Amino acid sequence: MTQRVELVFFEGCPHVAEARRLLRNALKAAGIPPRWDEWDTAKAGTPKSYLRFGSQTILIDGRDVSGGAEGSGMGCVIDGAPEVAVIAKALRNGRE
């Protein structure tokens, strides 16, 4: 079963590059090709359903890996990007 992996962000959030790096590392550790969809909440055309997530949110099959509360989008997640272990756990849980 293929998992849907997504990164929700907006340019200018200081945690986006780190989120990409950690996501890439977690996928590699899980033996999954490093591919995901990205949604920039500042761009027109981003589906409305993604606008409720802060920047940077990593979703696995539509679920926030860090269990964060949904908000109004256009805000940076204060804690920064989730750790590789948190992302990897979400990937494993989605495969079981």
C-alpha positions in Angstrom: 0.0 0.0 0.0 1.4 3.4 -1.0 1.3 6.1 1.7 0.6 9.7 0.8 3.3 11.9 2.2 2.8 15.7 2.2 4.6 18.8 3.4 2.4 21.8 4.1 4.3 25.1 4.5 4.7 28.7 3.3 7.8 30.2 2.0 9.5 32.4 4.6 8.9 30.0 7.5 12.3 29.3 8.9 11.6 25.6 9.5 10.8 24.5 6.0 14.3 23.5 4.9 14.9 21.5 8.1 11.5 19.8 7.6 12.5 18.7 4.1 15.8 17.4 5.4 14.2 15.5 8.2 11.5 14.1 6.0 14.0 12.9 3.4 16.1 11.2 6.2 13.0 9.5 7.7 11.9 8.2 4.3 15.4 6.9 3.6 15.5 5.2 7.0 12.2 3.6 6.3 13.3 2.3 2.9 10.8 4.5 1.1 11.7 6.6 -1.9 12.2 10.2 -1.0 9.1 11.6 -2.7 6.3 13.7 -1.3 3.8 16.4 -2.4 4.2 19.9 -1.2 1.5 22.5 -0.6 2.5 26.2 -0.2 -0.4 27.7 1.7 0.5 31.2 0.4 -0.1 30.2 -3.2 -3.4 30.4 -5.0 -4.5 27.0 -6.1 -3.5 25.2 -2.9 -6.5 23.2 -2.0 -8.5 24.8 0.8 -8.2 21.7 3.0 -4.5 22.4 3.5 -4.9 26.0 4.6 -5.8 24.9 8.2 -2.3 23.6 8.8 0.6 25.7 10.1 4.0 25.8 8.3 5.6 23.2 8.3 3.3 20.3 8.8 4.2 16.8 7.6 1.1 14.7 6.8 1.1 10.9 6.3 -2.2 9.8 4.8 -3.7 13.1 5.8 -2.6 12.9 9.5 -0.2 15.4 11.1 2.8 13.3 12.2 3.3 15.5 15.3 -0.3 15.4 16.3 -0.5 19.1 16.2 -3.8 21.0 16.4 -5.1 22.4 13.2 -5.2 26.2 13.0 -5.7 28.8 10.4 -2.5 28.1 8.4 -0.2 31.1 7.8 1.7 30.6 11.0 4.9 28.8 11.7 4.8 25.8 14.0 6.7 27.0 17.0 8.4 23.7 17.8 10.0 23.5 14.4 10.1 20.4 12.3 9.2 17.0 13.8 12.2 14.7 14.5 13.1 11.8 12.2 11.9 9.3 14.8 8.5 10.9 14.9 8.1 10.9 11.1 9.4 7.3 10.9 6.9 6.1 13.6 4.1 7.7 11.6 5.4 6.0 8.4 5.5 2.6 10.2 2.1 3.0 11.8 0.6 3.8 8.3 2.1 0.6 6.9 0.8 -1.8 9.6 
